[in-house]
Amino acid sequence: MRIAIVLFVAVFAAGGVCAKGGGGGGHSSKSSGGTHSVRGHVTKKGTYVAPHRATNPDKSKANNWSSKGNRNPDTGKEGTKDPNR
């Protein structure tokens, strides 16, 4: 089973490195506000992160899906982080 996981990660790591393109690190950000798509990638520690959507970067923590009072539209999960910390 462990070999299958390692092969799975290796295949996606090879594809993710080629698919990233420019210096954006796999992120295709647009203007502030709204969302953007994040390509699947392997972290420096070797963990595979599946493709997903994220809020666009800005200086506010209050509008992130993980912050209290917000809900992730893809998973329905309520935010738990204090946006003031």
PDB file with SEQRES, HELIX, SHEET and CRYST1 records, atoms N, CA, C and O in Angstrom:
SEQRES   1 A   85  MET ARG ILE ALA ILE VAL LEU PHE VAL ALA VAL PHE ALA          
SEQRES   2 A   85  ALA GLY GLY VAL CYS ALA LYS GLY GLY GLY GLY GLY GLY          
SEQRES   3 A   85  HIS SER SER LYS SER SER GLY GLY THR HIS SER VAL ARG          
SEQRES   4 A   85  GLY HIS VAL THR LYS LYS GLY THR TYR VAL ALA PRO HIS          
SEQRES   5 A   85  ARG ALA THR ASN PRO ASP LYS SER LYS ALA ASN ASN TRP          
SEQRES   6 A   85  SER SER LYS GLY ASN ARG ASN PRO ASP THR GLY LYS GLU          
SEQRES   7 A   85  GLY THR LYS ASP PRO ASN ARG                                  
HELIX    1 AA1 ARG A    2  LYS A   20  1                                  19    
SHEET    1 AA1 2 THR A  35  VAL A  38  0                                        
SHEET    2 AA1 2 HIS A  52  THR A  55 -1                                        
SHEET    1 AA2 2 HIS A  41  VAL A  42  0                                        
SHEET    2 AA2 2 TYR A  48  VAL A  49 -1                                        
CRYST1    1.000    1.000    1.000  90.00  90.00  90.00 P 1           1          
ATOM      1  N   MET A   1       0.824  -1.187   0.000  1.00  0.00           N  
ATOM      2  CA  MET A   1       0.000   0.000   0.000  1.00  0.00           C  
ATOM      3  C   MET A   1       0.870   1.254   0.000  1.00  0.00           C  
ATOM      4  O   MET A   1       0.586   2.206  -0.727  1.00  0.00           O  
ATOM      5  N   ARG A   2       1.929   1.260   0.813  1.00  0.00           N  
ATOM      6  CA  ARG A   2       2.818   2.413   0.902  1.00  0.00           C  
ATOM      7  C   ARG A   2       3.487   2.685  -0.442  1.00  0.00           C  
ATOM      8  O   ARG A   2       3.687   3.842  -0.812  1.00  0.00           O  
ATOM      9  N   ILE A   3       3.830   1.636  -1.167  1.00  0.00           N  
ATOM     10  CA  ILE A   3       4.455   1.794  -2.481  1.00  0.00           C  
ATOM     11  C   ILE A   3       3.484   2.458  -3.445  1.00  0.00           C  
ATOM     12  O   ILE A   3       3.879   3.310  -4.240  1.00  0.00           O  
ATOM     13  N   ALA A   4       2.215   2.070  -3.376  1.00  0.00           N  
ATOM     14  CA  ALA A   4       1.204   2.660  -4.252  1.00  0.00           C  
ATOM     15  C   ALA A   4       1.062   4.157  -3.985  1.00  0.00           C  
ATOM     16  O   ALA A   4       0.918   4.942  -4.923  1.00  0.00           O  
ATOM     17  N   ILE A   5       1.103   4.555  -2.720  1.00  0.00           N  
ATOM     18  CA  ILE A   5       0.994   5.974  -2.370  1.00  0.00           C  
ATOM     19  C   ILE A   5       2.212   6.735  -2.876  1.00  0.00           C  
ATOM     20  O   ILE A   5       2.078   7.830  -3.423  1.00  0.00           O  
ATOM     21  N   VAL A   6       3.392   6.167  -2.696  1.00  0.00           N  
ATOM     22  CA  VAL A   6       4.612   6.824  -3.168  1.00  0.00           C  
ATOM     23  C   VAL A   6       4.584   6.986  -4.684  1.00  0.00           C  
ATOM     24  O   VAL A   6       4.958   8.041  -5.196  1.00  0.00           O  
ATOM     25  N   LEU A   7       4.150   5.964  -5.403  1.00  0.00           N  
ATOM     26  CA  LEU A   7       4.064   6.066  -6.861  1.00  0.00           C  
ATOM     27  C   LEU A   7       3.034   7.111  -7.277  1.00  0.00           C  
ATOM     28  O   LEU A   7       3.266   7.879  -8.211  1.00  0.00           O  
ATOM     29  N   PHE A   8       1.901   7.140  -6.586  1.00  0.00           N  
ATOM     30  CA  PHE A   8       0.860   8.118  -6.869  1.00  0.00           C  
ATOM     31  C   PHE A   8       1.403   9.540  -6.717  1.00  0.00           C  
ATOM     32  O   PHE A   8       1.203  10.384  -7.590  1.00  0.00           O  
ATOM     33  N   VAL A   9       2.091   9.796  -5.605  1.00  0.00           N  
ATOM     34  CA  VAL A   9       2.664  11.121  -5.356  1.00  0.00           C  
ATOM     35  C   VAL A   9       3.736  11.438  -6.398  1.00  0.00           C  
ATOM     36  O   VAL A   9       3.810  12.567  -6.884  1.00  0.00           O  
ATOM     37  N   ALA A  10       4.567  10.454  -6.745  1.00  0.00           N  
ATOM     38  CA  ALA A  10       5.632  10.687  -7.723  1.00  0.00           C  
ATOM     39  C   ALA A  10       5.069  11.057  -9.091  1.00  0.00           C  
ATOM     40  O   ALA A  10       5.604  11.940  -9.762  1.00  0.00           O  
ATOM     41  N   VAL A  11       4.009  10.400  -9.503  1.00  0.00           N  
ATOM     42  CA  VAL A  11       3.394  10.704 -10.798  1.00  0.00           C  
ATOM     43  C   VAL A  11       2.847  12.121 -10.798  1.00  0.00           C  
ATOM     44  O   VAL A  11       3.044  12.859 -11.764  1.00  0.00           O  
ATOM     45  N   PHE A  12       2.157  12.515  -9.720  1.00  0.00           N  
ATOM     46  CA  PHE A  12       1.600  13.867  -9.666  1.00  0.00           C  
ATOM     47  C   PHE A  12       2.683  14.913  -9.470  1.00  0.00           C  
ATOM     48  O   PHE A  12       2.538  16.040  -9.944  1.00  0.00           O  
ATOM     49  N   ALA A  13       3.767  14.567  -8.779  1.00  0.00           N  
ATOM     50  CA  ALA A  13       4.864  15.519  -8.602  1.00  0.00           C  
ATOM     51  C   ALA A  13       5.488  15.847  -9.953  1.00  0.00           C  
ATOM     52  O   ALA A  13       5.779  17.008 -10.240  1.00  0.00           O  
ATOM     53  N   ALA A  14       5.688  14.844 -10.767  1.00  0.00           N  
ATOM     54  CA  ALA A  14       6.265  15.071 -12.091  1.00  0.00           C  
ATOM     55  C   ALA A  14       5.337  15.916 -12.946  1.00  0.00           C  
ATOM     56  O   ALA A  14       5.797  16.817 -13.647  1.00  0.00           O  
ATOM     57  N   GLY A  15       4.055  15.647 -12.902  1.00  0.00           N  
ATOM     58  CA  GLY A  15       3.084  16.418 -13.671  1.00  0.00           C  
ATOM     59  C   GLY A  15       2.907  17.818 -13.121  1.00  0.00           C  
ATOM     60  O   GLY A  15       2.745  18.766 -13.889  1.00  0.00           O  
ATOM     61  N   GLY A  16       2.935  17.967 -11.788  1.00  0.00           N  
ATOM     62  CA  GLY A  16       2.748  19.266 -11.164  1.00  0.00           C  
ATOM     63  C   GLY A  16       3.888  20.216 -11.432  1.00  0.00           C  
ATOM     64  O   GLY A  16       3.664  21.413 -11.611  1.00  0.00           O  
ATOM     65  N   VAL A  17       5.115  19.707 -11.464  1.00  0.00           N  
ATOM     66  CA  VAL A  17       6.269  20.555 -11.715  1.00  0.00           C  
ATOM     67  C   VAL A  17       6.207  21.104 -13.131  1.00  0.00           C  
ATOM     68  O   VAL A  17       6.515  22.275 -13.353  1.00  0.00           O  
ATOM     69  N   CYS A  18       5.820  20.287 -14.078  1.00  0.00           N  
ATOM     70  CA  CYS A  18       5.736  20.728 -15.465  1.00  0.00           C  
ATOM     71  C   CYS A  18       4.561  21.669 -15.690  1.00  0.00           C  
ATOM     72  O   CYS A  18       4.640  22.571 -16.524  1.00  0.00           O  
ATOM     73  N   ALA A  19       3.474  21.466 -14.955  1.00  0.00           N  
ATOM     74  CA  ALA A  19       2.254  22.232 -15.200  1.00  0.00           C  
ATOM     75  C   ALA A  19       2.247  23.585 -14.514  1.00  0.00           C  
ATOM     76  O   ALA A  19       1.409  24.427 -14.837  1.00  0.00           O  
ATOM     77  N   LYS A  20       3.159  23.820 -13.576  1.00  0.00           N  
ATOM     78  CA  LYS A  20       3.119  25.053 -12.806  1.00  0.00           C  
ATOM     79  C   LYS A  20       3.357  26.290 -13.653  1.00  0.00           C  
ATOM     80  O   LYS A  20       2.669  27.298 -13.485  1.00  0.00           O  
ATOM     81  N   GLY A  21       4.294  26.230 -14.535  1.00  0.00           N  
ATOM     82  CA  GLY A  21       4.570  27.396 -15.370  1.00  0.00           C  
ATOM     83  C   GLY A  21       5.394  28.414 -14.624  1.00  0.00           C  
ATOM     84  O   GLY A  21       6.384  28.063 -13.981  1.00  0.00           O  
ATOM     85  N   GLY A  22       4.996  29.691 -14.700  1.00  0.00           N  
ATOM     86  CA  GLY A  22       5.759  30.806 -14.151  1.00  0.00           C  
ATOM     87  C   GLY A  22       5.931  30.757 -12.653  1.00  0.00           C  
ATOM     88  O   GLY A  22       5.638  29.743 -12.020  1.00  0.00           O  
ATOM     89  N   GLY A  23       6.402  31.843 -12.085  1.00  0.00           N  
ATOM     90  CA  GLY A  23       6.737  31.905 -10.679  1.00  0.00           C  
ATOM     91  C   GLY A  23       5.543  31.990  -9.750  1.00  0.00           C  
ATOM     92  O   GLY A  23       5.722  32.316  -8.577  1.00  0.00           O  
ATOM     93  N   GLY A  24       4.362  31.719 -10.205  1.00  0.00           N  
ATOM     94  CA  GLY A  24       3.179  31.838  -9.368  1.00  0.00           C  
ATOM     95  C   GLY A  24       2.990  30.697  -8.394  1.00  0.00           C  
ATOM     96  O   GLY A  24       2.051  30.737  -7.599  1.00  0.00           O  
ATOM     97  N   GLY A  25       3.832  29.689  -8.415  1.00  0.00           N  
ATOM     98  CA  GLY A  25       3.721  28.590  -7.472  1.00  0.00           C  
ATOM     99  C   GLY A  25       2.450  27.778  -7.630  1.00  0.00           C  
ATOM    100  O   GLY A  25       2.000  27.157  -6.667  1.00  0.00           O  
ATOM    101  N   GLY A  26       1.854  27.766  -8.826  1.00  0.00           N  
ATOM    102  CA  GLY A  26       0.650  26.989  -9.041  1.00  0.00           C  
ATOM    103  C   GLY A  26      -0.615  27.777  -8.794  1.00  0.00           C  
ATOM    104  O   GLY A  26      -1.713  27.272  -9.027  1.00  0.00           O  
ATOM    105  N   HIS A  27      -0.484  29.000  -8.329  1.00  0.00           N  
ATOM    106  CA  HIS A  27      -1.656  29.837  -8.081  1.00  0.00           C  
ATOM    107  C   HIS A  27      -1.905  30.706  -9.307  1.00  0.00           C  
ATOM    108  O   HIS A  27      -0.966  31.234  -9.902  1.00  0.00           O  
ATOM    109  N   SER A  28      -3.148  30.849  -9.673  1.00  0.00           N  
ATOM    110  CA  SER A  28      -3.478  31.756 -10.755  1.00  0.00           C  
ATOM    111  C   SER A  28      -4.354  32.854 -10.181  1.00  0.00           C  
ATOM    112  O   SER A  28      -5.579  32.820 -10.307  1.00  0.00           O  
ATOM    113  N   SER A  29      -3.701  33.846  -9.538  1.00  0.00           N  
ATOM    114  CA  SER A  29      -4.468  34.875  -8.846  1.00  0.00           C  
ATOM    115  C   SER A  29      -4.950  35.939  -9.812  1.00  0.00           C  
ATOM    116  O   SER A  29      -4.312  36.214 -10.829  1.00  0.00           O  
ATOM    117  N   LYS A  30      -6.055  36.515  -9.488  1.00  0.00           N  
ATOM    118  CA  LYS A  30      -6.646  37.593 -10.276  1.00  0.00           C  
ATOM    119  C   LYS A  30      -6.663  38.832  -9.389  1.00  0.00           C  
ATOM    120  O   LYS A  30      -5.731  39.040  -8.613  1.00  0.00           O  
ATOM    121  N   SER A  31      -7.694  39.654  -9.486  1.00  0.00           N  
ATOM    122  CA  SER A  31      -7.786  40.831  -8.642  1.00  0.00           C  
ATOM    123  C   SER A  31      -8.185  40.426  -7.226  1.00  0.00           C  
ATOM    124  O   SER A  31      -8.600  39.292  -6.988  1.00  0.00           O  
ATOM    125  N   SER A  32      -8.053  41.378  -6.278  1.00  0.00           N  
ATOM    126  CA  SER A  32      -8.434  41.068  -4.904  1.00  0.00           C  
ATOM    127  C   SER A  32      -9.944  40.858  -4.821  1.00  0.00           C  
ATOM    128  O   SER A  32     -10.693  41.380  -5.647  1.00  0.00           O  
ATOM    129  N   GLY A  33     -10.386  40.100  -3.833  1.00  0.00           N  
ATOM    130  CA  GLY A  33     -11.784  39.710  -3.735  1.00  0.00           C  
ATOM    131  C   GLY A  33     -12.038  38.528  -4.651  1.00  0.00           C  
ATOM    132  O   GLY A  33     -11.327  38.356  -5.641  1.00  0.00           O  
ATOM    133  N   GLY A  34     -13.019  37.724  -4.350  1.00  0.00           N  
ATOM    134  CA  GLY A  34     -13.332  36.583  -5.200  1.00  0.00           C  
ATOM    135  C   GLY A  34     -12.466  35.381  -4.913  1.00  0.00           C  
ATOM    136  O   GLY A  34     -11.862  35.273  -3.846  1.00  0.00           O  
ATOM    137  N   THR A  35     -12.410  34.469  -5.880  1.00  0.00           N  
ATOM    138  CA  THR A  35     -11.669  33.226  -5.696  1.00  0.00           C  
ATOM    139  C   THR A  35     -10.738  32.964  -6.868  1.00  0.00           C  
ATOM    140  O   THR A  35     -10.822  33.619  -7.907  1.00  0.00           O  
ATOM    141  N   HIS A  36      -9.853  32.000  -6.683  1.00  0.00           N  
ATOM    142  CA  HIS A  36      -8.983  31.540  -7.750  1.00  0.00           C  
ATOM    143  C   HIS A  36      -8.773  30.035  -7.587  1.00  0.00           C  
ATOM    144  O   HIS A  36      -8.994  29.479  -6.511  1.00  0.00           O  
ATOM    145  N   SER A  37      -8.351  29.398  -8.652  1.00  0.00           N  
ATOM    146  CA  SER A  37      -8.073  27.965  -8.625  1.00  0.00           C  
ATOM    147  C   SER A  37      -6.621  27.729  -8.258  1.00  0.00           C  
ATOM    148  O   SER A  37      -5.736  28.479  -8.669  1.00  0.00           O  
ATOM    149  N   VAL A  38      -6.382  26.685  -7.484  1.00  0.00           N  
ATOM    150  CA  VAL A  38      -5.026  26.281  -7.130  1.00  0.00           C  
ATOM    151  C   VAL A  38      -4.813  24.899  -7.731  1.00  0.00           C  
ATOM    152  O   VAL A  38      -5.587  23.978  -7.467  1.00  0.00           O  
ATOM    153  N   ARG A  39      -3.783  24.754  -8.525  1.00  0.00           N  
ATOM    154  CA  ARG A  39      -3.481  23.463  -9.152  1.00  0.00           C  
ATOM    155  C   ARG A  39      -2.996  22.467  -8.110  1.00  0.00           C  
ATOM    156  O   ARG A  39      -2.453  22.851  -7.074  1.00  0.00           O  
ATOM    157  N   GLY A  40      -3.195  21.187  -8.393  1.00  0.00           N  
ATOM    158  CA  GLY A  40      -2.655  20.147  -7.532  1.00  0.00           C  
ATOM    159  C   GLY A  40      -1.139  20.227  -7.562  1.00  0.00           C  
ATOM    160  O   GLY A  40      -0.544  20.477  -8.610  1.00  0.00           O  
ATOM    161  N   HIS A  41      -0.514  20.013  -6.405  1.00  0.00           N  
ATOM    162  CA  HIS A  41       0.936  20.109  -6.326  1.00  0.00           C  
ATOM    163  C   HIS A  41       1.456  19.286  -5.155  1.00  0.00           C  
ATOM    164  O   HIS A  41       0.690  18.830  -4.307  1.00  0.00           O  
ATOM    165  N   VAL A  42       2.765  19.108  -5.124  1.00  0.00           N  
ATOM    166  CA  VAL A  42       3.417  18.411  -4.029  1.00  0.00           C  
ATOM    167  C   VAL A  42       4.231  19.436  -3.250  1.00  0.00           C  
ATOM    168  O   VAL A  42       5.007  20.189  -3.839  1.00  0.00           O  
ATOM    169  N   THR A  43       4.060  19.470  -1.933  1.00  0.00           N  
ATOM    170  CA  THR A  43       4.795  20.411  -1.103  1.00  0.00           C  
ATOM    171  C   THR A  43       6.260  19.996  -0.993  1.00  0.00           C  
ATOM    172  O   THR A  43       6.634  18.901  -1.413  1.00  0.00           O  
ATOM    173  N   LYS A  44       7.086  20.875  -0.427  1.00  0.00           N  
ATOM    174  CA  LYS A  44       8.502  20.564  -0.235  1.00  0.00           C  
ATOM    175  C   LYS A  44       8.700  19.346   0.656  1.00  0.00           C  
ATOM    176  O   LYS A  44       9.707  18.648   0.544  1.00  0.00           O  
ATOM    177  N   LYS A  45       7.736  19.088   1.545  1.00  0.00           N  
ATOM    178  CA  LYS A  45       7.817  17.923   2.432  1.00  0.00           C  
ATOM    179  C   LYS A  45       7.300  16.653   1.772  1.00  0.00           C  
ATOM    180  O   LYS A  45       7.334  15.582   2.378  1.00  0.00           O  
ATOM    181  N   GLY A  46       6.813  16.763   0.519  1.00  0.00           N  
ATOM    182  CA  GLY A  46       6.368  15.579  -0.206  1.00  0.00           C  
ATOM    183  C   GLY A  46       4.894  15.262  -0.086  1.00  0.00           C  
ATOM    184  O   GLY A  46       4.461  14.196  -0.523  1.00  0.00           O  
ATOM    185  N   THR A  47       4.108  16.161   0.494  1.00  0.00           N  
ATOM    186  CA  THR A  47       2.674  15.932   0.643  1.00  0.00           C  
ATOM    187  C   THR A  47       1.945  16.410  -0.602  1.00  0.00           C  
ATOM    188  O   THR A  47       2.172  17.529  -1.060  1.00  0.00           O  
ATOM    189  N   TYR A  48       1.072  15.575  -1.154  1.00  0.00           N  
ATOM    190  CA  TYR A  48       0.290  15.967  -2.323  1.00  0.00           C  
ATOM    191  C   TYR A  48      -0.918  16.776  -1.877  1.00  0.00           C  
ATOM    192  O   TYR A  48      -1.644  16.365  -0.971  1.00  0.00           O  
ATOM    193  N   VAL A  49      -1.134  17.913  -2.504  1.00  0.00           N  
ATOM    194  CA  VAL A  49      -2.295  18.766  -2.245  1.00  0.00           C  
ATOM    195  C   VAL A  49      -3.152  18.743  -3.500  1.00  0.00           C  
ATOM    196  O   VAL A  49      -2.694  19.133  -4.574  1.00  0.00           O  
ATOM    197  N   ALA A  50      -4.389  18.288  -3.371  1.00  0.00           N  
ATOM    198  CA  ALA A  50      -5.296  18.180  -4.507  1.00  0.00           C  
ATOM    199  C   ALA A  50      -5.696  19.570  -5.016  1.00  0.00           C  
ATOM    200  O   ALA A  50      -5.647  20.538  -4.256  1.00  0.00           O  
ATOM    201  N   PRO A  51      -6.087  19.681  -6.283  1.00  0.00           N  
ATOM    202  CA  PRO A  51      -6.568  20.967  -6.798  1.00  0.00           C  
ATOM    203  C   PRO A  51      -7.771  21.450  -5.986  1.00  0.00           C  
ATOM    204  O   PRO A  51      -8.612  20.659  -5.559  1.00  0.00           O  
ATOM    205  N   HIS A  52      -7.830  22.765  -5.784  1.00  0.00           N  
ATOM    206  CA  HIS A  52      -8.930  23.330  -5.013  1.00  0.00           C  
ATOM    207  C   HIS A  52      -9.084  24.811  -5.337  1.00  0.00           C  
ATOM    208  O   HIS A  52      -8.273  25.386  -6.064  1.00  0.00           O  
ATOM    209  N   ARG A  53     -10.135  25.422  -4.791  1.00  0.00           N  
ATOM    210  CA  ARG A  53     -10.328  26.867  -4.925  1.00  0.00           C  
ATOM    211  C   ARG A  53      -9.924  27.529  -3.617  1.00  0.00           C  
ATOM    212  O   ARG A  53      -9.989  26.910  -2.554  1.00  0.00           O  
ATOM    213  N   ALA A  54      -9.506  28.795  -3.698  1.00  0.00           N  
ATOM    214  CA  ALA A  54      -9.140  29.559  -2.513  1.00  0.00           C  
ATOM    215  C   ALA A  54      -9.564  31.006  -2.719  1.00  0.00           C  
ATOM    216  O   ALA A  54      -9.756  31.458  -3.848  1.00  0.00           O  
ATOM    217  N   THR A  55      -9.707  31.728  -1.602  1.00  0.00           N  
ATOM    218  CA  THR A  55     -10.003  33.148  -1.727  1.00  0.00           C  
ATOM    219  C   THR A  55      -8.761  33.864  -2.212  1.00  0.00           C  
ATOM    220  O   THR A  55      -7.642  33.445  -1.916  1.00  0.00           O  
ATOM    221  N   ASN A  56      -8.952  34.945  -2.958  1.00  0.00           N  
ATOM    222  CA  ASN A  56      -7.814  35.704  -3.464  1.00  0.00           C  
ATOM    223  C   ASN A  56      -7.083  36.383  -2.312  1.00  0.00           C  
ATOM    224  O   ASN A  56      -7.713  36.814  -1.346  1.00  0.00           O  
ATOM    225  N   PRO A  57      -5.757  36.480  -2.408  1.00  0.00           N  
ATOM    226  CA  PRO A  57      -4.986  37.101  -1.335  1.00  0.00           C  
ATOM    227  C   PRO A  57      -5.303  38.591  -1.217  1.00  0.00           C  
ATOM    228  O   PRO A  57      -5.458  39.292  -2.216  1.00  0.00           O  
ATOM    229  N   ASP A  58      -5.392  39.048   0.010  1.00  0.00           N  
ATOM    230  CA  ASP A  58      -5.516  40.470   0.311  1.00  0.00           C  
ATOM    231  C   ASP A  58      -5.052  40.673   1.749  1.00  0.00           C  
ATOM    232  O   ASP A  58      -4.563  39.730   2.372  1.00  0.00           O  
ATOM    233  N   LYS A  59      -5.190  41.857   2.278  1.00  0.00           N  
ATOM    234  CA  LYS A  59      -4.699  42.136   3.628  1.00  0.00           C  
ATOM    235  C   LYS A  59      -5.686  41.775   4.729  1.00  0.00           C  
ATOM    236  O   LYS A  59      -5.365  41.914   5.909  1.00  0.00           O  
ATOM    237  N   SER A  60      -6.877  41.317   4.370  1.00  0.00           N  
ATOM    238  CA  SER A  60      -7.906  40.994   5.358  1.00  0.00           C  
ATOM    239  C   SER A  60      -7.920  39.502   5.673  1.00  0.00           C  
ATOM    240  O   SER A  60      -7.839  38.666   4.773  1.00  0.00           O  
ATOM    241  N   LYS A  61      -8.024  39.178   6.963  1.00  0.00           N  
ATOM    242  CA  LYS A  61      -8.205  37.786   7.375  1.00  0.00           C  
ATOM    243  C   LYS A  61      -9.684  37.463   7.556  1.00  0.00           C  
ATOM    244  O   LYS A  61     -10.069  36.295   7.608  1.00  0.00           O  
ATOM    245  N   ALA A  62     -10.513  38.507   7.651  1.00  0.00           N  
ATOM    246  CA  ALA A  62     -11.932  38.319   7.943  1.00  0.00           C  
ATOM    247  C   ALA A  62     -12.700  37.699   6.790  1.00  0.00           C  
ATOM    248  O   ALA A  62     -13.762  37.118   7.013  1.00  0.00           O  
ATOM    249  N   ASN A  63     -12.199  37.802   5.558  1.00  0.00           N  
ATOM    250  CA  ASN A  63     -12.947  37.282   4.416  1.00  0.00           C  
ATOM    251  C   ASN A  63     -12.445  35.921   3.937  1.00  0.00           C  
ATOM    252  O   ASN A  63     -12.847  35.460   2.869  1.00  0.00           O  
ATOM    253  N   ASN A  64     -11.568  35.269   4.714  1.00  0.00           N  
ATOM    254  CA  ASN A  64     -11.091  33.943   4.349  1.00  0.00           C  
ATOM    255  C   ASN A  64     -12.100  32.893   4.799  1.00  0.00           C  
ATOM    256  O   ASN A  64     -12.736  33.052   5.841  1.00  0.00           O  
ATOM    257  N   TRP A  65     -12.251  31.831   4.030  1.00  0.00           N  
ATOM    258  CA  TRP A  65     -13.231  30.791   4.344  1.00  0.00           C  
ATOM    259  C   TRP A  65     -12.960  30.120   5.679  1.00  0.00           C  
ATOM    260  O   TRP A  65     -13.886  29.596   6.300  1.00  0.00           O  
ATOM    261  N   SER A  66     -11.712  30.122   6.136  1.00  0.00           N  
ATOM    262  CA  SER A  66     -11.388  29.454   7.394  1.00  0.00           C  
ATOM    263  C   SER A  66     -11.672  30.333   8.607  1.00  0.00           C  
ATOM    264  O   SER A  66     -11.564  29.865   9.740  1.00  0.00           O  
ATOM    265  N   SER A  67     -12.037  31.609   8.390  1.00  0.00           N  
ATOM    266  CA  SER A  67     -12.315  32.519   9.501  1.00  0.00           C  
ATOM    267  C   SER A  67     -13.736  32.329  10.023  1.00  0.00           C  
ATOM    268  O   SER A  67     -14.649  31.988   9.271  1.00  0.00           O  
ATOM    269  N   LYS A  68     -13.906  32.559  11.338  1.00  0.00           N  
ATOM    270  CA  LYS A  68     -15.224  32.462  11.966  1.00  0.00           C  
ATOM    271  C   LYS A  68     -16.203  33.374  11.249  1.00  0.00           C  
ATOM    272  O   LYS A  68     -15.852  34.483  10.847  1.00  0.00           O  
ATOM    273  N   GLY A  69     -17.429  32.904  11.092  1.00  0.00           N  
ATOM    274  CA  GLY A  69     -18.456  33.683  10.423  1.00  0.00           C  
ATOM    275  C   GLY A  69     -18.534  33.425   8.929  1.00  0.00           C  
ATOM    276  O   GLY A  69     -19.444  33.922   8.265  1.00  0.00           O  
ATOM    277  N   ASN A  70     -17.605  32.663   8.391  1.00  0.00           N  
ATOM    278  CA  ASN A  70     -17.596  32.316   6.969  1.00  0.00           C  
ATOM    279  C   ASN A  70     -17.778  30.826   6.792  1.00  0.00           C  
ATOM    280  O   ASN A  70     -17.575  30.048   7.725  1.00  0.00           O  
ATOM    281  N   ARG A  71     -18.162  30.432   5.591  1.00  0.00           N  
ATOM    282  CA  ARG A  71     -18.362  29.024   5.269  1.00  0.00           C  
ATOM    283  C   ARG A  71     -17.704  28.743   3.917  1.00  0.00           C  
ATOM    284  O   ARG A  71     -17.848  29.521   2.974  1.00  0.00           O  
ATOM    285  N   ASN A  72     -16.982  27.627   3.833  1.00  0.00           N  
ATOM    286  CA  ASN A  72     -16.372  27.213   2.576  1.00  0.00           C  
ATOM    287  C   ASN A  72     -17.489  26.761   1.635  1.00  0.00           C  
ATOM    288  O   ASN A  72     -18.202  25.809   1.953  1.00  0.00           O  
ATOM    289  N   PRO A  73     -17.659  27.423   0.478  1.00  0.00           N  
ATOM    290  CA  PRO A  73     -18.762  27.067  -0.411  1.00  0.00           C  
ATOM    291  C   PRO A  73     -18.617  25.688  -1.062  1.00  0.00           C  
ATOM    292  O   PRO A  73     -19.607  25.109  -1.509  1.00  0.00           O  
ATOM    293  N   ASP A  74     -17.402  25.166  -1.116  1.00  0.00           N  
ATOM    294  CA  ASP A  74     -17.193  23.852  -1.729  1.00  0.00           C  
ATOM    295  C   ASP A  74     -17.467  22.708  -0.761  1.00  0.00           C  
ATOM    296  O   ASP A  74     -18.013  21.676  -1.152  1.00  0.00           O  
ATOM    297  N   THR A  75     -17.086  22.894   0.510  1.00  0.00           N  
ATOM    298  CA  THR A  75     -17.222  21.809   1.480  1.00  0.00           C  
ATOM    299  C   THR A  75     -18.369  22.027   2.451  1.00  0.00           C  
ATOM    300  O   THR A  75     -18.840  21.069   3.064  1.00  0.00           O  
ATOM    301  N   GLY A  76     -18.836  23.271   2.607  1.00  0.00           N  
ATOM    302  CA  GLY A  76     -19.876  23.586   3.572  1.00  0.00           C  
ATOM    303  C   GLY A  76     -19.349  23.716   4.990  1.00  0.00           C  
ATOM    304  O   GLY A  76     -20.130  23.924   5.920  1.00  0.00           O  
ATOM    305  N   LYS A  77     -18.034  23.598   5.175  1.00  0.00           N  
ATOM    306  CA  LYS A  77     -17.422  23.645   6.495  1.00  0.00           C  
ATOM    307  C   LYS A  77     -17.378  25.087   7.020  1.00  0.00           C  
ATOM    308  O   LYS A  77     -16.984  26.009   6.306  1.00  0.00           O  
ATOM    309  N   GLU A  78     -17.791  25.260   8.281  1.00  0.00           N  
ATOM    310  CA  GLU A  78     -17.755  26.569   8.933  1.00  0.00           C  
ATOM    311  C   GLU A  78     -16.317  26.944   9.283  1.00  0.00           C  
ATOM    312  O   GLU A  78     -15.514  26.081   9.638  1.00  0.00           O  
ATOM    313  N   GLY A  79     -15.996  28.237   9.181  1.00  0.00           N  
ATOM    314  CA  GLY A  79     -14.683  28.713   9.576  1.00  0.00           C  
ATOM    315  C   GLY A  79     -14.524  28.672  11.081  1.00  0.00           C  
ATOM    316  O   GLY A  79     -15.490  28.876  11.816  1.00  0.00           O  
ATOM    317  N   THR A  80     -13.303  28.407  11.550  1.00  0.00           N  
ATOM    318  CA  THR A  80     -13.046  28.278  12.984  1.00  0.00           C  
ATOM    319  C   THR A  80     -11.972  29.234  13.489  1.00  0.00           C  
ATOM    320  O   THR A  80     -11.823  29.397  14.701  1.00  0.00           O  
ATOM    321  N   LYS A  81     -11.222  29.867  12.596  1.00  0.00           N  
ATOM    322  CA  LYS A  81     -10.108  30.732  13.012  1.00  0.00           C  
ATOM    323  C   LYS A  81     -10.601  32.126  13.374  1.00  0.00           C  
ATOM    324  O   LYS A  81     -11.504  32.668  12.736  1.00  0.00           O  
ATOM    325  N   ASP A  82      -9.990  32.696  14.409  1.00  0.00           N  
ATOM    326  CA  ASP A  82     -10.309  34.063  14.813  1.00  0.00           C  
ATOM    327  C   ASP A  82      -9.631  35.022  13.833  1.00  0.00           C  
ATOM    328  O   ASP A  82      -8.404  35.032  13.742  1.00  0.00           O  
ATOM    329  N   PRO A  83     -10.406  35.829  13.098  1.00  0.00           N  
ATOM    330  CA  PRO A  83      -9.803  36.722  12.107  1.00  0.00           C  
ATOM    331  C   PRO A  83      -8.998  37.860  12.703  1.00  0.00           C  
ATOM    332  O   PRO A  83      -8.287  38.556  11.979  1.00  0.00           O  
ATOM    333  N   ASN A  84      -9.098  38.065  14.021  1.00  0.00           N  
ATOM    334  CA  ASN A  84      -8.370  39.154  14.678  1.00  0.00           C  
ATOM    335  C   ASN A  84      -7.011  38.724  15.217  1.00  0.00           C  
ATOM    336  O   ASN A  84      -6.306  39.543  15.806  1.00  0.00           O  
ATOM    337  N   ARG A  85      -6.632  37.489  15.036  1.00  0.00           N  
ATOM    338  CA  ARG A  85      -5.344  36.995  15.549  1.00  0.00           C  
ATOM    339  C   ARG A  85      -4.321  36.963  14.471  1.00  0.00           C  
ATOM    340  O   ARG A  85      -3.178  36.576  14.716  1.00  0.00           O  
TER     341      ARG A  85                                                      
END                                                                             
